[in-house]
Each structure stands twice: as structure tokens, then as C-alpha cells.
Amino acid sequence: MNTSHSRPAVKSAVFLTVSFSLAMYFTFAAVQGDFGLFRRVEIEAEIRRMEAEKADLEREVAVMRNKTHRLSEEFLDLDLLDQQARDVLGLIRADEIVVR
């Protein structure tokens, strides 16, 4: 008779142990898993960083478009052309002295 009373207690203990283990596993996965809370925070931080990088690149593209437009045939900025010739080609005027 003692064995019949101990079996429900063992079954209950096993059930509680398995239930607790599953609950701990799913809690751990929800917090630190591939789709957990920590990963979500990392992804949101990466999104903010990439949006800032995108804004920087868009500003750089706008500057390059402006320079391209200023050097185009329809609108020629002689000052920018002179600056680019000096920087890229190393040109100087005859009346200038180069100090290095």
C-alpha cells in the first residue's frame, strides 16, 4: 500500500520538475535567445547607428551632386574648377610661389 501512495507524489514531483524546467527554458529563450529581448535591443541600436550613417551618406551625396552640378557644362563655377585643378592636378599660376 505504501507504493500506491508514493507514486502520485513521484508523478507530481516529476510533473513539477518538468514544468519548471520548461518554464525556465522558455524564459531564458525569451530574454537571451535569437529573438529575445537582448537581441531586440541590439537590433534597435544597430538601426539607430545605420540611420545615422545613412544620413551622413545622404549629406555626402548631396555635396557631391552640388559639386558635379557646379562643374557641369550648363553651370560652370570657375572658382571650384580652379580649386579642383589645384588639388587634383597640382596646377599653380605663374605668379604663385609654392612653399613646402
Protein Blocks (a to p, Z undefined) as FASTA:
>chain_A
ZZmmmmmmmmmmmmmmmmmmmmmmmmmmmmmmmklmklmmmmmmmmmmmmmmmmmmmmmm
mmmmmmmmmmmmklccfklmmmmmmmmnopacfkbccdZZ
